Amino acid sequence: MHNAGLSKFNFVPGKRYRLRIINTSALLSFTFSIDEHAMNVIKVEGMMTKRHTIHRLIINVAQRYSVIVTADKLVSNFWMRADLQIKCYYAIGIEHLNPYVKAIVHYEGANYLDPTTKRWADNLNRFNNCIDLNTSDFKPFFPENVSAKADQTIYLNASIEKDASNVYRAVVNGSTYAVDIDNPTINQILFKNQTLFQPNQNVIGQFNTSQVIDIVVYNGVSGEHPFHLHGHTFWVLGSGPVDTKADFSKLNIFDPIKRDTTTIPPLGWILIRFEANNPGIWAFHCHIELHVEAGLVARVIELPHELRKLKPPDSYVLNHPILIMI
């Protein structure tokens, strides 16, 4: 909406406020901040963390954070900022967007003039690198035991390539995911006990027993990829920039953060670990909408014998007749 008024958040001096922040963008990451107000991160995608103080919050597509902000400044008005990280992704027309989104934090008792405050002036280098906040800075409030090693390691190469028709496609290990609504994978498992799948179904793992799985994803393009795993949270054990590789001897298995969406740096890599113990067919995909539509999706199948025991409600079957197709 053009020329809309700015959102306003009313603060009472001396009180503390919990802000739940989610990036609902289809394309870009943001840097969120409030002038002159530090933020204490206490939650990352539903996982409680020990407090960590920041001035700016890098938040990629589909990521969520909870922060505590204290209204401890002189009564006034302050800019709340959400700056697009436009260098992290290329798209036609992006140069026409206003990259600097603002709202107003209004202290009770202040006038109603626009703020005159300045943005935080500390080092911005990390905020221009298209990466998450440093995961080593975040510690789980309730640490969990992380398996010393995985039962299986899956390596993925995520990229954007031209197909035979000169059309750009997203690929995982050379294959573009395609949806087949007439013969969905779940039908093949439930009604046909199928274990072999077409390349474009992008099934990267089938686990008949509970296992600990590592996934290493290499990013083959110069833009970031916020990857999200359905049905799970995962431990982020390591990541690195271009021209580096995952070093399994240097992974943090003592107190890693657990989340469900993490950023793979441009031309870099990420290593995650999760427990494959949830019956279902779970997508692991880039959360940039264009990349999902272009096929940057992989899937894991877990405990299919348990999945077959689950029965959808009758009302669901009536509304989704495709489920009864054999």
FENWOKA-V408344 format. One record per helix or strand of 2 or more residues. SS is the DSSP state (A for helix, B for strand). FROM is the first residue (numbers start at 1). LEN is the number of residues. If there is no record, write none. Layout:
BEGIN
SS | FROM | LEN
SS | FROM | LEN
END
This chain:
BEGIN
B | 8 | 4
B | 16 | 7
B | 30 | 5
B | 39 | 6
B | 47 | 8
B | 57 | 3
B | 64 | 7
B | 77 | 8
A | 86 | 3
A | 94 | 3
B | 100 | 8
A | 125 | 4
A | 135 | 3
B | 152 | 11
B | 168 | 5
A | 185 | 8
A | 199 | 3
B | 203 | 5
B | 211 | 9
B | 225 | 5
B | 234 | 7
A | 248 | 3
B | 258 | 2
B | 261 | 4
B | 269 | 8
B | 280 | 7
A | 289 | 5
B | 297 | 6
A | 304 | 4
A | 314 | 6
A | 321 | 4
END
